[in-house]
Amino acid sequence: MKPLCTCISGRTVYKYIQLKRHYRRYVSKMFQTFGKLQPPGTSYSCKSQKLMLYNDVIEPCHTGTYHLLPYGFRAFEKLLKVIDREMQAIGGQKMAMPSLAQAAVWKTSGRWDLVGAELFKLKDRHENEYCLGPTHEELVTNLFASISPISHKRLPIMLYQITKKFRDEMNPKYALLRSREFEMKDMYTFDSTETKAMETYEQVCEAYCRIFDTLKVPYVKVVGATGKIGGKLSHEFHFPASIGEDSIFVCEKCGYGINSEMTSELQDKENVIESCPTRSNHCGLKPTPGIEVGHAFLLGTKYSAIFNAHCRNSAGQIELTYMGCFGLGVTRILQGCIEVLSSEKQIRWPQIIAPYQICIIPQKEGYLAKEFFEKALQLCDSLSQYPGVKDEVVIDDRIWMTVGKRQYEATRMGYPFIIVTGKQTLEKPSVFEVIDTTNDETLFLTTDQICDKMSAVKTV
């Protein structure tokens, strides 16, 4: 690179450096298979699995495990930012705990045998037993106990992590919806009293609702079973979907919901009305399948009593802490959104986590191809100045392919905006064809109008 002239102003130099730092992304450089063919005899268990495999979101590794490819990983990282924002807004402190847990702590809680075959168990060279953690109640409570008793003034303490979990599924299926290795956000809370623990419980549940509202995906919150986790109260969060393996009942009048595991008497009309908060004869819990994507538990003192996790109350007395634990299946949410929002032939991402916001498609090679491509580059550089779409623009530089073929692929992969550089871009002012796939509308806009529209796009 030639050295910059000393006569160039500081402002010009800064702009020059900014442009050099801007990296243009081209489809031809991406790690993609560009629509691999389905092997003969292959059948997909659900719509989202087919879409994710065909559009290079995931790739199978071995039974029950998947590679999350670069295109899908961008959406995953954006989803993490949405979750982190809400967890930290309520006082969550992010940390990381080991995936490899000593058998001793699991045996102390009694879950080593209770969970049984779902645990991946192993031994080191010294014959010490371990498991790959499917959840971390034991480890986090043992950690908290090591610094207890802690003053009530420091509570609540809300510790969370987003990490890989492991579960030896007997029958992995539906890709990331039931896999043996998956990403989960798990939070563990410690309070001085049961009343305060309940307040924290409600606070976290409200944060979960805000996450799903941000994603703009349909969901329901239902009363759930405490199961092998234990505790006094539990709520589940579901995406209603035909492939959902949970059977939930939801009241269309008041929104109350309950998992079918909670009662065997839902067919009794009186019990249905009694369980519904409105207790109205016009209420009725209707069954629907759901994909469980989140779960909250009010644990009470179940684990703090086992591991001696204490706090010191206002009178100076030492008491057990009251705990809650809260999980979000991050990779489940990722695939669940695709299952619920997409059509059979194309992905529709929640816009805020779409891997890229814009795909620019220059005209096919031939007469004036250079001019069309230059227009695409200029638009890309103009858009890079706006925070919402900075680093969110991809140029489909495969100009040996027709515009229609590339537009079909971009639509199928779920880009919220597709911009085509047609003949009108060579006019003054340049006019581009802008396809808004989220709202199913096509607009013809100048560069300035496109920039105005994209300046309103919000990403995490």
N, C-alpha and C positions, 0 to 999 in steps of 0.2 A: 504493500500500500504506500502511495506517495505521501510524504509528510505534508501536514496542513500548512498553508501559507500563514505567516505571522500577521498578515494584514487582514485576515478573516476575523470578523468580530466574534466576541465570546458567545453571543446569542446564536450566531450561525454555526459555530463549532458544536455547541450543545445540541442543536437540531440535527446536525450531521451525525453525531454520536448516537442520538436517539434512533435515527433511521437505520443505522448499522446494527443496532441491538434488536430491531424488529425482525423476527424470523417468519418468513412466509412458509406456510404449510401446504404441501402438495399431496394430493391423493396418491400419486404414483410412488411416493416415498414412504407411504404408510405400511405398517405391518398388517396386511390384509390379504385374504385369499380371493377377494372379489367374487363372492357368491359361489362357494364350492357346491358341487353336485351332491345330492343325497345318494349314498350308496344303495344299490338294489336291496330290497328287503328291509331297509331301515324304517322304523316307525317312531314318531315322536309322541311322548306321553301328554304333551300340552302345547298350546299355541306359543307361549313365551319361550319354551325350550327350543322350538324350531326357529323362531325369529332370532334368538340370541346366538344360536349356532350358525345360522345362515348369514348373519350380518356381522360376524367377527366380534361379537361381544365376549363370548366364552369359547373354549375348546376343551374337549374331554382329555383328561390325563390318564386316569385309571378309574376303576369302579368307585363311583361316589365322590370323585374329586375332579376339579376343573381348573384350567388356566383362565385367569381373568385377563383378556387381551388388552392391548393399549387403548383401543376405542372404548371398551367397557370400563376399563380402570379409570378413565377420566370421569365418567359418570359416578363411579364408586367414590372417588375422592371428593367430588362435589357434594355427594350425599353425606359424607363424613363431616364436611364443613357445616351443613345444615344442622346436623345432630350436635356437633360441638358447640355451635352458637347457642342452642337452646339449653344444653346441659350446663354451660358455664354461666348463662344468664340467671340461673336459679341458684348458683353457688357451687356447682359441681367442680371438683378438682380432678384433673386427668392424671392418670398414672399408668404403669404397666406392671403386671404381675406375671410370674413364670407360667408357661404352659405346662411345664413338667412339675407335677405336684407329688409330694411324698405320700405314700400310702398311709403313714401314721396319722396324718390329720384327717383323712377320709375315714379311717377306722375309728378315730375318736368320735366323729359325728354319727357313725353307724351307717354311713351311706356307701362305704366300700362294698358291702354285700347287698345293700338295698337297691342300688342302681344296677349292680350286677353286670350282665353281658354288654350293656351299652358303653361301659368304660373301656377305653383302650389301656390295658395294663401291660407293664413291662418291668424288667429288672436290669440293674446295671451290673457291671462285672463283679461287684462285691455282693451280689444277690440281694441288694436293697430294692424294695418294691416302689413303683411309681405308677401314676396314671397321667394321661394327657387330659388336661382339664376341660370338661364340658361346661363347667360353671365354677365360680370362685368364692362361694360363701365361706368355706373352711379357711382358705388362705387369708382372705381379707379380715375375717374376725380374729384369727390368730395374730395377724399383724397389729390390729387395733389393740388387742389385749396386751401386747408387748409394751405399750406406752400408757396403759391405764393404771390407776383411775385418772380420768381426764375431767377437768372442771366443766360443769354444766354450761358455763358461760361460753365455752368454745364450740358448743353444739348448736345446730346439727353439723356434723361432718358428712360430706357427700363425696365419696370416692368413686370414680368411674374409669373404665378403660374401653378401648375398641381394639379387639384382638381376635386371633383365630381360636376357634373352639373345635373340639373333636368329639364325635359320637359314633360309636360302632353300629351304624344303622343296619338292620337286618335286610332291608329292602330299599336301598337308595333309589329315588326316582324323581321325576320333575326337575332334573338338573339342580339348581341352587336351592330349590324349595325343600328338598330332603336329601341332603348330602352328608358325607362323613367328616368333612372339614369345611368350616364356614366362619364367616366374620360376624361377631356379635358386639354390641355395645352393652356392657353390664355395669350397673351402678349399685352401690351399697351405702346405705345411710344409717347414721347412728344418732339417736336422740335420747334425751334424759327421761322423758315420760311417754306413756302410751298416747296421750293426747297430742303431744308435739310430734310424735312419730306419724300420727294420722294426718297432721297438717302437712308434713313433708311428703307423705304418700300422695295426697291430693295435688300438691305442687308439682311433683314429678309427672303424674298422670296428665295434668294440664299442659305441661311442656311437650309430652308425647302428642297430644292433640294438635298443638301448634305446629309440630313437625309435619304431621300428615296434612294439615291445612295448607302449609307452605308448599307441599308437593302437589296439592290440588288433586288428591286421589280419594275416592270414596272409602270410608272406613267406619267401623262400629266398635264401640267399647262395650264389653259384656262381662258379667260376673263369671269368674272362672274357678276351677278347682285348684287347690294348693298342691296336690300331688306329692311328688318326692322332694320338692323344695321345702314344703311345710309352711306353717304360719296360720294366722287368723283370718286373713282376707286376701282375695286375689281378683284382679281384673285382667282381661285379655283384650288385645286390639287386633281386629281382623279386617282384611280386605274381602268383601263378599265376592266370591268367584265360583264358577261351576266346578272347578277342579279342587276346591278347598277340601281338605281332609277332616276338618272340624265341622261338627254340626252345631249351629248356633240358632237361638230363637230370639227374634227381635220384634218388639212392639212397634207397629207403624204409627201408632197414635202418640206415644210419649218417648219413643226411642230407647226404652229400657231393653237390655239384652242379657241373655244368660246362655252359657255353654250347656249343651245337653248332658254333659257329664255330671252336672250339678243336681239333676233331679231325674227320676224315672217316672214322674207323675205329671208330665207336661200335657198329656192327653186329657187329663181331668180338668174340665173347664173352670171349676172353682179354684183349683190350685194355680191355674194360669192367671186368673184375675188377682188372686191374693199375692202372687209374686210380682205383679206389675204395679209400680208405685201409684198409678192413678186409680187402681182397683175399680175400673169402670167396666160395665157390661159391654161397652163398645170396644174395649181393648182386646187384643188377641196377639199372642206371641206366635209368629209365623216362622217355620224352619227355613234356614238357608245355609248353604255350605260356605265356609270361610277359610281364608289362608291366614293363619296366626302369624303376625309380624311383631307383636310386642306382648310383654307380660309383666305385671306388677304384683308384688307380694308384700303384705304387711307381716313380717316375720315374728314380731314381738321379741321375746327373750330366748327363743329356741337355740340359736347359735351362741349368743352372748353368754348364756348360762353354761354351755359346754366348754367354751374356751376362756371363761372368766374375763369378759370384756366389760369393764366397769366405768362408771363416772361418779363424780362427787357432786351431790346436790347442794342446794342453797343453804342447807343446814349443816353442811360438812359431812353428811353421811354418805357412805359408799353404796351405790346401787347398780344393778345391772342396766346396761343400755338397751334401748328398744330399737330394733333394726327393721329396715325395709330393703328389698332387693328388686331391681328393675332391669329387664332385658329388652333389647331391640335386635331382631335378626336383620343385620344390615344387608347382607347379600339376599336375604329373603325379600326385604323391602324393594331392593333393586329389581329383582325379577318379578315380584308381585305387581309393581307399578306397570311393567310391560304387559303382564297378563291381563290386567284390568283395563288399561287405557288403549291398548293397541287393537288394530284390526287383524284379520288372519294373514294379511300380506305385507303389512308395514308396521314398524315400531312407531309408537308415539310416546316419547319420554315426557315426564314432567319437565316443562321447559327449563326450570331453574337448574336441573342436573343433566340436561342434554350434553353429550360429550363435546360437541361443537355447536355453536348457534347458527353459523352461516356457511353454506357451500356455494361458491361462485363457479359457474360453468361457462367458460369461453366457447365461442363457435368452433365447429370442426375445422381441421386443417384444410387449407386450400386458399382461395383468393381472399386477401385481406385478413388472413388468420393472425398475422403478427399484430395488426392494429387491434383486433378483438382481444388478443391476449394482453396487450399493453393496457387496455381499458380495465381488464380484470385486475391487473397488478395495481393500477392507480386506485381503484376502488378499495382493494384490500388494504393498501397503505392509509387511505383516508379513514377507514373504519377502525384501524388500529389505535387511533387517537381517543376512542371512547371507552371508558372503563368497563362498561357492560359487555362489550364484544372484543375487547383487546385480547389477543391470543385465542380468539374464538372463531377465526375465519379460516376456511380451507378452500384452496383452489383446485378444482378437478382438472388437472393439466393433461388428461388423457385425450388429447384433441384428435387422435386417430379414431375415436369412437363418436357416434352421433350424439347430439345434444339430448335427444329423447332417451337413449339408453342410459346416459349418465344422470339425467334427471330422474329416471325411474329408480336407479340405485340410491340416489340421495334421498328420495322420498321414502324408499323402503327402509333405509337406515335410520330415519327419524330426525334429520336436520330440521329444526324449526323454520329456518328461512333458506330458500334456494333462489339464487340470483343468476339470471341468464344474460350474457352479453350478446344481444342480437343486433340487427342492422341499425336500430334506433340509437344505439350507443355511439355511432359514428356521426350522429347529427349534433347540432348545437342548440340547446344543451343536450348532453348525453342522457338517454332514457333507457333504463334497465327494466327487464321483466322480473318482478319480485313475487315469489310464491310463498305465501304464509301458510305452512302446512298445519299449523295448530288451529287456525281459524278457517282453513279450506278456502282461501281467497287469493286472487292474483291481482297485483297492482302494477302499474307502469310509473316508475318514479325516477326523478333526476338524482344525481349524486347527493346533492344537498338534502333532498327529501328522504333519501335512504338514511343518511347520517342522522337526521332529525328523528326518524322512526327508531333507529337502533340505539340512539342515546337514551331511550326510555327502557331498553332491555335491562333486566336485573339478573345478575348471576351472583353466586356466592364466592 
